[in-house]
Structure formats: C-alpha cells, structure tokens
Amino acid sequence: MRDQPPPTPHGPAPDLFTWEFAADPYPAYAWLREHAPVHRTKLPSGVEAWLVTRYADARQTLADNRLSKNPAHHDEPAHAKGKTGIPGERQADLMTHLLNIDPPDHTRLRRLVSKAFTPRRVAEFAPRVQELTDDLIDRFTRGSDTADLIHDFAFPLPIYAICDLLGVPREDQDDFRDWAGMMIRHGGGPRGGVARSVKKMRGYLAELIHRKRQALPAEPVPGEDLISGLIRASDHGEHLTENEAAAMAFILLFAGFETTVNLIGNGTYALLTHPEQRERLQRALAEGDRGLLETGVEELLRFDGPVELATWRFATEPVVIGGQRIETGDPVLVVLAAADRDPERFADPDTLDLGRRDNQHLGYGHGIHYCLGAPLARLEGQTALATLLTRLPDLRLAADPAELRWRGGLIMRGLRTLPVEFSPPRSGQT
C-alpha cells in the first residue's frame, strides 16, 4: 500500500458513464490511473463511490477483509432503494448469495457449491458445451450468411449451459432465456421489467427446488445437477435454507451467463478487429495447437473483459487505498478494466497479444470472492471461439465498429449487437 498522497490531477477529470465513454472507456481510465488513481465520483444512480484503477491497489482492495460485500455496511440507505447490487434482488428476497455476504456465511455457501465447478466436473461437461455450440451455429447458419452473434450465439450458449448445470428442465429453459434477456438490457427494456423478471425467476426457482426435493433419490446419482446437490447438502446438516438455495441458484445463473455472453461477444469483436491475431489463432487451431487458444482467452479477458467493475464493496472501518483515506461505510468499486491495462503491471497493455504469458489479469477477481465459475467460463469461451473460427473461417464484421453500441450498466461491459457475415459452412462440416 502506498502511503504518499495521490498525484495532483491536471485539468478536469474526464466524463464517466456517458455513451461515448461506454464505447471506449480506456483513455479515461488511463487518465484516472495517472492523475486520480482512487477517485470519488457520483454514479448514474446518484450513489457516490470510490473508483480504484491501478493494478496493485486493485489487487490489494479485492482481498482486503475490511471491505465488506454486505450492503448493510453502506452508510446510506441506497441499497434499500435498489441502487446498489443487482436490480430486483432485494424485492425478490434474493440477497443472501455469494456476492452479498462475508465469512463465515460466505465460506459455508461457497464450499457447498464449489464442488460443481471442479476441473473434473467441468471437463465432464465439455461435450455438452460443444454440442450446444455446434447446435447454435447450425441454427444461425442454416440458409443464411449473416447473423447477430450476440442474440444468436453468445447469449443463448451460456444460458442453456448454466440451466443444464443447475438442472432446469429443457422445456423450461426458454423461459429462463427470456427472463435473462430482460435482466441484461440494463434499462433498455420496459420500466420495471428487470425487477419483474427477477421476481418471476425467484418464483420459478422456489417451485423447482420444492419439486426436486420431493423427487430426490436417497443416494446421489452420477452427474447430479447442482440444485439437487444443494438440496442434498441442506438436508444433510449443512444448514442451507430454501431461500439461500434459491439465492444461490439465482446468482449462479445471473453471474454465470452475462459474464460469458460478454466474454464471447467482446472476444469475437476483438479478434475481428485485430485480423493478425485472429489469423494467428486460426493457424494454431488448424495445426491442432490449443496452447494459443488458452493463452488467447486469458488475453481477451485482460484486454476487453466482460466485467468492467468488480461488484460492490463497503468499508467497515477507515481504510487507506493508494494514499487515499476511505471512510467507514463508503462504497468502493475496483475498476478491473483499468487495472488490467496498467502499464506498471503489463507490458504494452493496450496491445492485444494472444500469446501473452505473464498475464495475471483480474478479470475473474482476486481473493475469497474469486469467480467460482471461472473454469466453466474458460471452457465456454475456448469452445465458442475455437468452433466459430474453425467452422466460419471467413467470419467478418457486417457493421462499422463506430456504429456498434455497448450496453449501459455499471458492472458489466458488453455489446448490444454484433452483426457478422460469413460463408455458410458446407453440409457436414464440423
């Protein structure tokens, strides 16, 4: 931790959270890193919060146990008005999930769900992810040479994958797709639509948990879905309430799909606008070398990742970050997008290099709240990008990059649409 005061700003701070900023926030973040690395600002919701932009400060902040995830520590009643956290979660009684709690409850709940995301379990799920990927490509290429890769591919893939993992019956998964679509519009849909969708999802999950509990076999079966596993743990002394189980299923679905939508969307866009890197990856895949795919997905996460700001933290006592004193109750937001382009940590940070080796990016967070679903997101990202580039080798943008629009919202970073053109794959091509 630096104890010297932050640099004196030179001129006014750049405008944040405008549509122009959303299209390319990186110049503004570079200014903040240099001149105001821990910066207090008023967010679009009216809440004032500190933005942490340097890598070293960000990494330390993410692991600081004096910064609570529980919004009850906020010094203003903004959390009660739905201005912090996930829209609609409070009204739907879904607050008791991993992004809103601290140890020991966080430790207990994370232990229960972590077994669903072990490398072995994710590897067993790989064939299903490949099947979903191929099926979606089959659908949008059938009789067409254009598509919107967000709507037709990046969005449905993680929705169907996480539904399968949770144990949502196939016949109900399109409802989840509709509710999730409303949740990620970030103000682009009808007024109150997000809260209504969250409430519908909450009601469905409560009913599904009840049905699964009634039908649960005495002993676990191979490949048991995650909701059944949570119920089984609850019924065997782990003290998981039905409300906690519903909140857990909700946050896994919410956090597990939008991040992957943006990873696939942002990653494809970055490859299409960096043709030399895209061709480099295609050559490696053609030669059967998946090493560049693995480092490439990590670089795409660093370069223009799906999560722009880490979720809310609140100081439980005075804390000094980067020389700046943060008072008790103040909200703190770590700007992952700024930290992951810090030249003090990454050589040529504004350059996309799929072979980058020294790449300890913060795209999945750090500390006890490190993303539980990171192995699944990596699997989905690698499978989606490799299959797209292999099956549609001449994939190209069908719009001027300047015309593309990014979704509004504070935490996530993702495109609204990604129009593409391609030569349809030959019959039987895989």
N, C-alpha and C positions, 0 to 999 in steps of 0.2 A: 504494500500500500504506500502510495506517495503521500508525504505529509506537507509538501510545499503547496502553495495556492495554485489554482489552475491558471493557464496563460490568460493575459488580458485580451478580451475579444477585440478584433479590429473591424470596426464597422458593425452594422446591424446583423443579427443572426438571420440566416435565410428563412424564407417562409416554409413552414412544415405543413403537411397534411392537405395540401392543395392537389388538384387533379394533375397539375404539371409535376409536382413532387412525386406523386404516385407513379408516374411514368418512368421516372429516373431519380430515385432518392439519393443516389450515391454521391453526387457533388455536395449536396447539403450535409450529408453525414461526414464527408471529408473535412468540411469547414468546422463542424462541431468537434470532431476528433482533435483538430489542431488548436482551436480557439476556445472552446467551451465543452470539454470532454464529459463533464457531468452538468447537464443543462436542465434547468427548471422551465417547463413550458405548460401552456394551457392546451389540453387536448380538445378535439372536436366536441366531446361530450360535455365540456366545461370543467372537468376534473383537472387539477394541476398535479403534475408528476415530474419526477427527475428522470432524464434520459441518460443512460450510461453508454458511451460509444467506443471507448478504447478496449482493445482485446484483454490486456492484463487486468484492468478494472472490471471488465465484464465477467471474466472467468472467476475472479475472486467474489464478485457480487452474487453470482449464481450459486456459490457454495457457502455463503455466509448465513449461519443459522440465526442471526439476529434479524434477518429479513424473513418475515412470515408469509406463507401463502394464504393464510386465513384472512378474508376481507374484514372480519370483525376487528382487526387491528387498525383499520383505516381511521384517521382522525376526523373524517367527515362522514355523514350518512349517505354518501353517494352510492355505496354498494347496495344499500337497501332500495335505492331507486333504479337499480339495474344498470348503473353507469360504469361499473367495473365487472369483470368476469364475462361469462358467456351470456348473450341475450336470452332471456326467458328462463334461465336455470333456477332462479330464486322462486318465481311464480309457480314453477312446476315441481318445487321441492326436490331439486336435484343438486343441491350444493355440496353434499358430502362425498366428493370424489377427489382423486389424487391431486388435481390442480388447485384445490382449495384448502388442503389440510396439511398439518405438520406432524412430525413424530410426537407420540408413538402411534397415533392412528394411521398416519401415512405409511409407517413401516409395516404395520399389520396388513393393511389393504394391499400394498404393493407386493408383499410376499405371497398373498393369495393368488394374484393374477399373473405374477411373473412366470409361472410355470407354463403359461400358454405361449410365451414368446421366447422360449429357449431355442438355441440354434437347431437342436434336433427337431423340435416341433415345427419350426419354420421350414426346415428342409423337407419335412414330410408334406408340408402344404404347397411346396413349389410346383408339383404337377397341376394342381388346381389353378394356381395363378397363371400358369402357362396356358391352360385350357381356356380360362376366361379371356386372356389376352388375344389368343387366336380367334375366339368366337367374336369378339368385338370388332377386330379387324375385318373378319369375314363379313360382318354386317355392314360396316360403313363403306366397304369397297365394292359391295355387290351392286353392279350396274351403275357405278358412279366413279368419277375421277376427282371428286372434291369432297371435303369433309370439314367439320369444325372439331378439331382434335380435343377440345375441352369437353364439349357436350357429348360427342360420340365415343370418346375413348378415355381420356384422363379422369373424367368424373365417374362414369359407371364402374370402371375397373376396381378401384378401392372400396366402393360401396358394396359391391357384390362379394368381394373378398372378405371384408370385415363382417358382413352378415353371415357368411358361411362359417367363419371362425366363432362368432357368437352363438350360432345355432338358430338364426332366424330362418324359418321355413321358406323355401324358394318362392312359394306362392305369395308371400308377404313382402318380398324384397323390393318390389317396385314401389310399394307404399313408402318404404324407407328412402328410396331414391327421390321420391317427390318431397318428403319432409326435409331431407338433407339439402336438396336443391334450394329450398326456401331459406335454409339456415345460412348458406354461404353467399347469398345475394348481398348481404351487408347493406341493407337499405334500398336495394334495387327492386324489391317486391312491394306488395300492398302493405300499408301501415298495420303493424301488429302481426304480420304474417310469420315472423320468426318465432315470436312467443307462442303463437297458436301451434306451429309445427312442433316446437319443443314439448308443448303440453300433450299433443297427440302421441308423440314418441314416448313420453313418460307413461301415458295410459296403456299403450300397447306393451311396453316392457313389463309393467306390473302384471298385466294379464299373462304374458308369455312366461314370466317367472313362476306364476301360480300354476300354469298348465304343466310346465316342466317339472315342478316339484311333485305334482300329483302322479306323473308318469315315470319318475326317476327310478331306474332299477337299483336293486340292493347294492350291487357292486359296479365300479366304474367299467365302462367298455372302451376298447381301443379307439382313440381318436375322439373321445368325448368332447362335445362343444364347450365353450368357455362358460356360458351361462349355467349349464348343468354342473360344471366344476365349481362355480361359485356357490351354487345352492348346496352341493355336497359338502363343501367346506363349512358353510354356515350351519348345516345340520349335524356336523361332527365337532362342534365345540370351538369353532373359530370366531364365533360371536359376530357374524356378518348379518346385519339386519336386512330385511327385504328392501328398505329404502336405500341402504348402502349398495345392495346388489343392483338395483335399478340405476342408481347414480353411476356406478362403475361401468355398467353396460353402456350407458349414455355417453360417458366421456371417452370410452374406448372407440365408440362409433364416431363421435364428433372429432376427436383428436386424430383418430386413425384414418379418416378419409380425406379431410380437407388438406392436410399436410401432403398426402400422397398425390392428390389432384394437382397441387401446385408444383410438387417435385417433377411430375411427368410433364406438365404444361410448361413450366419455366425452363426445365431441362431441354425439352424438344426445341423450344424457341431459341435458347442459347446455341444449340447445335446448328439450327437452320441459319442463324445469323453469324456463325463462325464456321464457314464451309471447310476451312483447312482442318479444323479439329474434328468436324463431323466425318470428313473423308478419312482421317487418321483412324478414327474408331471403326469405320466400316471396313477398312483394310484389315485391322486386327481381328474383327469378328469373322471375316471371310477366311482368315488363316487359322481359325479355331483358338485364338488367343483371347481369353476373357479377362486377362490382367488389366488391360486398359479400360475395360468396362467398369471394373471395380473401382479403380482409382478415379475414373471419369465421373461416376455418380457422386463420389465424395467431393470432387472439384465443382460439380454443378451445384451441390448443396452449399458450398462455400461462396461461389461466385454470384449466384442469384437464388438464394434458397427460399423454401416455401414459408418459413416463419421469419417475419421481419423483426418483430419484437418478442422477447420472451414474455410469458404471462405474468400477471401482476404479482408484485411483492410489496410488503408493508413493513416499515421499520418498527421493531418492538422496543427499541431504545435508540438514543442518538448514535449515529454511525458516520464515520468519515470514509468517503469513497473518492479516490483521486484528488485528495486535498479538499474536498467539499463536504461540509457537515450536513448530514441529513437528519432531520428531527423525528422524534417518535411519532408514528402514525403517518408519515409521509409515504405516498406511493412511489415505487421505483420500478422503472421499465428498462431492462437491458436490451439495447439495440443490437441484435445478433448480426443484422445486415451490415452495420457499421464496423463491429468488432472483427468480422470475418474479412474485411478489406483493410485492416490496419497494417500500414507498411512497416510498423515496428515488429510485426509478427510474421507477415507473409511477404516474400519477395515478389515484386511486380504484382501487387494484389488486384489490380484492375485488368489483368490479363488472364484469359481462360486457357488453362494448361491441363488437359485431361490426364497427363502423366505426372502431375504434381505429387511428390512423395511426402514431403514434410507438410502435412495438411491436417492438423488437429483443430479443425473448424468447430464452431459452437452450434452448428445447425440443429443438433439434437439436444442442446443444452449441456449442462455440466452439474456434477454433484448428485444429491439424492433424488433430484427431480429429472435426471437424465431420461430422455424419452424411452419409455418401456417398449414401445413398438418399433424401435429403430431397426431391428433385424428384419421385420416384415416389410417396412417401408423400403429398405435397401433391396430386398428381394423383388418387390413390385416395381421399383424404379429400374433396376437392371433388366428385368424381364420385359417390361414395356418398351424401353428404349432399344434394346437389342433386337426385339422382334419387329418393331417399326422399321428400323434401319435395314434389316435383312429382307423383310417382305416387301417394303416400299423403298427401294434404293434411291429413287429419284424424288423422294418427298421434298416439297418446296413450299415456301410461304405463298399464299394467294392474296396477300394484302401488303400494303406499305407498312413497315414497322411503326411509323409515326401515327398510323391510323388505329393501331390496336389500343384497347382500353384495359386498364387494370382495375380490379375490384376495389372498391373502397373498404375501409375497415382498418383497425389499428394493429392487430397482431399478425395476420396472415398477409402474404404477398402472392398474388396470382392473377393471371389473365382472365378476362371475361370470356373471350373467344380466341381461337387460334385457327383461322382459315388456312387450309392447305390444299395443294394439288398433287396428283401422283398418277402414274400409270398403273391401272389395276393389275394386281398380281395374276399371273396365268393360272388357269384351273389346276388345282392340285398342288400349287406352290405352297411351301411352308417356310 
